[in-house]
Amino acid sequence: NALVLRRSPTVAEFDGDAGSEDTDTVGETEPQWTMAQVLKRPMFWIPVAGIIPLMAAFTGIQFNLGAYMGDLGYDQGLAAQLIMIIAAGQVGGKLIAGALGDRMDHRHIFWVMAAMTAVAIYLFSGGPSQVALYAASAILGLSVGATLPMLPIMYSPRFGTRSLGTVLGLVNLVLIVGSFGSLFAGAIYDSTQSYDSAFMVFALLLIPVSIAMYFLPSPERARASW
């Protein structure tokens, strides 16, 4: 429990049977959000808008990694190694974000993720050495891996748990926009014979969303507005 829970469950949370009166009482204070109500709230759009550039950078790099390594003069074996490093980093990112989600301001965690993504983009740009590519892959994996646990961590205390399925369903629909990164990077390469311009765009997109994240209401303020 010490690794997962920051606080002990209350008697109602711990002892309430499924469908019991105690369990029903827990959710009575939470509103049942409709899709229209969710989409009207800035506290829905700010986190998802912040995640989209992270996903765009990830897909732009990951899905063009083989071609990029060939362009840099490396063999495809290195591309496979980098993909493995990114995957391992994602596991670490999930664990770290999950551990910190209940202990830190969610905005601070996002800013760290955005900064790490920017560092990874910088290391991937230009003519990186193998050491720089290894470091960039590990950093990118950590930052992107943190996005999956951060979504419920950011949304559940602001919308409650009764409508969390609706909220996350809408989030996943919006996040599809982030897949433009792979197509965009490929198109930029076809036009310029370089991925650097695409990487720069990904980095620049992190600036406005990081500023917007400052205005994300705290869970306490969000619940007060229900």
C-alpha positions as CSV (number, residue, x, y, z in Angstrom):
1,N,0.0,0.0,0.0
2,A,2.9,2.4,0.7
3,L,3.9,2.2,-2.9
4,V,0.4,2.9,-4.3
5,L,-1.6,4.9,-1.8
6,R,-0.6,8.2,-0.3
7,R,-3.5,8.1,2.2
8,S,-5.4,5.3,3.9
9,P,-9.0,4.6,2.6
10,T,-11.9,5.9,4.7
11,V,-14.2,3.4,6.3
12,A,-16.8,4.0,3.6
13,E,-14.3,3.5,0.9
14,F,-12.8,0.4,2.4
15,D,-15.8,-1.4,3.9
16,G,-18.5,-0.4,1.4
17,D,-19.8,-3.4,-0.6
18,A,-20.5,-3.1,-4.3
19,G,-24.0,-1.6,-4.7
20,S,-24.3,-0.9,-1.0
21,E,-25.7,2.2,0.5
22,D,-22.3,3.4,1.7
23,T,-20.8,3.1,-1.8
24,D,-23.8,5.0,-3.3
25,T,-23.3,7.8,-0.8
26,V,-19.7,8.3,-1.8
27,G,-20.7,9.3,-5.3
28,E,-23.7,11.5,-4.3
29,T,-21.5,14.6,-4.0
30,E,-20.1,14.2,-7.5
31,P,-22.0,15.5,-10.5
32,Q,-22.9,13.2,-13.5
33,W,-21.2,15.1,-16.3
34,T,-22.7,15.0,-19.8
35,M,-20.3,15.2,-22.8
36,A,-21.5,18.7,-23.6
37,Q,-20.7,19.9,-20.0
38,V,-17.3,18.3,-20.1
39,L,-16.4,19.9,-23.4
40,K,-17.3,23.3,-22.1
41,R,-14.8,23.2,-19.2
42,P,-11.3,24.6,-19.6
43,M,-10.1,22.0,-17.1
44,F,-10.9,19.4,-19.8
45,W,-9.1,21.2,-22.7
46,I,-5.9,22.4,-20.9
47,P,-4.5,19.0,-20.0
48,V,-5.4,17.4,-23.3
49,A,-4.0,20.3,-25.2
50,G,-0.8,19.9,-23.2
51,I,-0.5,16.2,-24.0
52,I,-1.0,16.6,-27.8
53,P,2.4,18.2,-28.5
54,L,4.1,15.5,-26.4
55,M,2.3,12.8,-28.5
56,A,3.1,14.6,-31.7
57,A,6.8,14.7,-30.9
58,F,6.8,11.1,-29.9
59,T,5.0,9.8,-33.0
60,G,7.0,12.2,-35.2
61,I,10.3,10.7,-33.9
62,Q,9.3,7.1,-33.3
63,F,7.6,6.3,-36.6
64,N,10.3,8.0,-38.6
65,L,13.2,6.6,-36.6
66,G,14.3,4.0,-39.1
67,A,14.4,6.5,-42.0
68,Y,16.1,9.1,-39.8
69,M,18.9,6.7,-38.8
70,G,19.4,5.9,-42.5
71,D,19.6,9.6,-43.2
72,L,22.2,10.0,-40.5
73,G,24.3,7.2,-41.9
74,Y,23.5,4.7,-39.1
75,D,22.3,1.1,-39.7
76,Q,18.8,-0.1,-38.8
77,G,20.2,-2.1,-35.8
78,L,20.7,1.2,-34.0
79,A,17.1,2.2,-34.8
80,A,15.9,-1.0,-33.2
81,Q,18.1,-0.3,-30.1
82,L,16.6,3.2,-29.8
83,I,13.1,1.8,-30.0
84,M,13.9,-0.6,-27.2
85,I,15.3,2.2,-25.1
86,I,12.2,4.4,-25.6
87,A,10.0,1.4,-24.6
88,A,12.0,0.9,-21.4
89,G,11.8,4.6,-20.7
90,Q,8.1,4.5,-21.1
91,V,7.8,1.9,-18.3
92,G,9.9,4.0,-16.0
93,G,7.9,7.1,-16.9
94,K,4.6,5.4,-16.0
95,L,6.0,4.3,-12.6
96,I,7.4,7.7,-11.7
97,A,4.4,9.7,-12.8
98,G,2.1,7.3,-10.9
99,A,4.2,7.7,-7.8
100,L,4.3,11.5,-8.0
101,G,0.7,12.1,-9.1
102,D,-0.7,12.3,-5.6
103,R,2.2,14.1,-4.1
104,M,3.0,17.0,-6.5
105,D,1.1,19.8,-8.3
106,H,0.0,18.2,-11.6
107,R,1.2,21.3,-13.4
108,H,4.7,20.8,-12.2
109,I,4.8,17.2,-13.4
110,F,3.6,18.4,-16.8
111,W,6.3,21.1,-17.0
112,V,9.0,18.5,-16.2
113,M,7.5,16.2,-18.9
114,A,7.5,19.1,-21.4
115,A,11.1,20.1,-20.5
116,M,12.3,16.5,-20.9
117,T,10.6,16.3,-24.3
118,A,12.3,19.6,-25.4
119,V,15.7,18.2,-24.3
120,A,15.1,15.0,-26.2
121,I,14.1,16.9,-29.3
122,Y,17.3,19.0,-29.0
123,L,19.4,15.9,-28.7
124,F,17.8,14.2,-31.7
125,S,18.3,17.3,-33.9
126,G,21.3,18.1,-36.1
127,G,23.9,15.3,-36.5
128,P,23.7,13.5,-33.1
129,S,26.2,11.0,-31.9
130,Q,25.1,7.5,-30.8
131,V,25.5,8.6,-27.2
132,A,23.2,11.6,-27.8
133,L,20.7,9.3,-29.5
134,Y,20.7,6.9,-26.6
135,A,20.2,9.7,-24.1
136,A,17.5,11.3,-26.2
137,S,15.6,8.0,-26.5
138,A,15.7,7.4,-22.8
139,I,14.5,10.9,-22.0
140,L,11.8,10.8,-24.6
141,G,10.5,7.4,-23.3
142,L,10.4,8.7,-19.7
143,S,8.4,11.9,-20.7
144,V,6.0,10.1,-23.0
145,G,5.5,7.2,-20.7
146,A,4.3,9.5,-18.0
147,T,1.4,10.7,-20.1
148,L,-0.8,7.6,-19.7
149,P,-1.0,7.6,-15.8
150,M,-1.2,11.4,-15.8
151,L,-4.5,11.5,-17.7
152,P,-6.6,9.9,-14.9
153,I,-4.5,11.6,-12.3
154,M,-5.3,15.0,-13.7
155,Y,-9.0,14.4,-14.6
156,S,-10.4,12.3,-11.7
157,P,-9.9,14.9,-9.0
158,R,-11.3,17.6,-11.2
159,F,-14.3,15.8,-12.6
160,G,-14.8,13.1,-10.1
161,T,-15.0,9.3,-10.7
162,R,-18.6,8.9,-11.7
163,S,-18.0,10.4,-15.1
164,L,-14.4,9.5,-15.5
165,G,-15.1,7.0,-18.3
166,T,-16.9,9.7,-20.3
167,V,-14.1,12.2,-19.7
168,L,-11.3,9.8,-20.7
169,G,-13.3,8.6,-23.7
170,L,-13.4,12.2,-25.0
171,V,-9.7,12.7,-24.1
172,N,-8.8,9.7,-26.2
173,L,-10.8,11.0,-29.2
174,V,-9.0,14.4,-29.0
175,L,-5.6,12.8,-28.5
176,I,-5.9,11.3,-32.0
177,V,-4.9,14.7,-33.2
178,G,-1.4,14.0,-31.8
179,S,-0.9,11.4,-34.4
180,F,-0.2,14.1,-36.9
181,G,3.4,14.2,-35.8
182,S,4.5,11.2,-37.9
183,L,2.8,12.5,-41.0
184,F,4.1,16.0,-40.4
185,A,7.7,14.9,-39.9
186,G,7.6,12.8,-43.0
187,A,6.2,15.6,-45.1
188,I,8.8,18.0,-43.8
189,Y,11.5,15.6,-44.7
190,D,10.2,15.1,-48.2
191,S,10.2,18.9,-48.6
192,T,13.6,19.8,-46.9
193,Q,15.5,16.5,-46.8
194,S,15.8,17.0,-43.1
195,Y,13.7,16.4,-39.9
196,D,15.1,19.3,-38.0
197,S,12.4,21.8,-39.0
198,A,9.7,19.3,-37.8
199,F,11.6,18.8,-34.6
200,M,11.7,22.6,-34.1
201,V,7.9,22.8,-34.6
202,F,7.3,20.1,-32.0
203,A,9.5,22.1,-29.6
204,L,7.8,25.4,-30.3
205,L,4.4,23.8,-29.7
206,L,5.4,23.0,-26.1
207,I,5.6,26.7,-25.2
208,P,2.0,27.8,-25.5
209,V,0.6,24.6,-23.9
210,S,3.1,25.0,-21.0
211,I,1.8,28.6,-20.5
212,A,-1.8,27.4,-20.6
213,M,-1.1,24.7,-18.0
214,Y,-0.5,27.5,-15.5
215,F,-4.2,28.3,-15.6
216,L,-5.3,24.7,-14.9
217,P,-7.5,25.0,-11.8
218,S,-6.4,23.0,-8.7
219,P,-8.6,20.0,-7.8
220,E,-10.0,22.1,-4.9
221,R,-11.0,25.0,-7.1
222,A,-12.4,22.6,-9.7
223,R,-14.6,20.8,-7.1
224,A,-15.8,24.1,-5.7
225,S,-17.1,25.0,-9.2
226,W,-19.3,21.9,-9.5
